[in-house]
Amino acid sequence: MNNYLIIGGGVTGVLLANVLERRGIAFSGLEKTRQLGNGFSFGQVRLYQDKSVGILKGLGHNIEWIKIDEQARERKKGEWVAAQSDFIDEEKAFLGAPYYCPTQSLHPMMESASESVKPQFSTDKTVEQIDLEKKIVTCSDGSEHSYERLAWCSDLNGLLKAVNRASKSLTKKTKRNDDFQGAVHLEMEVRETIFEFKNTVVFPFRYKDYKLRALGINKLQGHDDNPIKCIHWIVFIERELTEDREEVAKVIRALKRELTKEFEGLKSLVIKEKIVFYPKLESYTPLEAKRLELFPDVFYVGPEVQLTDSTVQNSPLDLTLENCQRFQEIV
């Protein structure tokens, strides 16, 4: 039996597995899909904590991070001014400063990190039950997996369901709000940038009676002379719009129409576009806890739990890395 069992082979699970591997700690992992390392969100990857960059560098991945001090801006009355609107938590993750962003995609890093720990993971394994007394995990295919310590790196509600004995206060705090947000991600490859700001720009526009806003982010390239640039546009939309895909398509058309008016010559600059629709995004409100050990020898590691002494704000990736570091200190 391995000392540690990791549940979830997404970004959190793979990063934690690399931490244990580098320390020579025996572990095994379970992932419900067939592929490890999935889970990076749309838009620009950014970190706000110095120590987060240090954790990734400590895993041996040669990624260059640039510090951006520039403040986010929003369009008001024809001018780009400091962003001051009342933003939702999902938007705040893209609006802070200073922050660090990579000069290249993190996907090669995740592919390398996933390949390193792949032999220790079993895929197509959906956890159904955790027997806390016997320390046995049972999957939907009937397989059983023993552990001494378990690190849950997946959805927190899934953990509560698997143990089937969560306290009422814990369950209440993790219950999701039905008034969820959806999101549309429009990625544009262009021949040249249409705005020079490094931090996010907030671009308001209207669709019918809805007051919407798009977050525009220049993707930094590894080389300044790269002839192809990339711009991410993210629009968070209300529940009633997410339920009708035709309405979502109209929102995108309205955004593109207003962008064309704002940025002269945009149509001729666009090389290609990619649109991804996320119909339901659960609100980012971490559970505050005194420790990662939520049940005897069962630890939650990920962005849904924040320790009371943490200073991380509005950054799921920073919180994930911090909790990986906290778990490392425990073992």
Helices and strands as residue ranges (DSSP letters): E 4-7, H 11-22, E 27-30, H 50-58, E 65-68, E 73-76, E 79-82, H 89-92, E 99-102, H 107-117, G 118-120, E 121-122, E 127-131, E 136-139, E 144-146, E 149-152, H 156-163, H 168-174, E 181-190, E 201-207, E 210-219, E 229-237, H 239-242, H 245-262, H 266-269, E 270-281, E 287-289, E 293-295, E 298-300, E 305-307, H 316-330
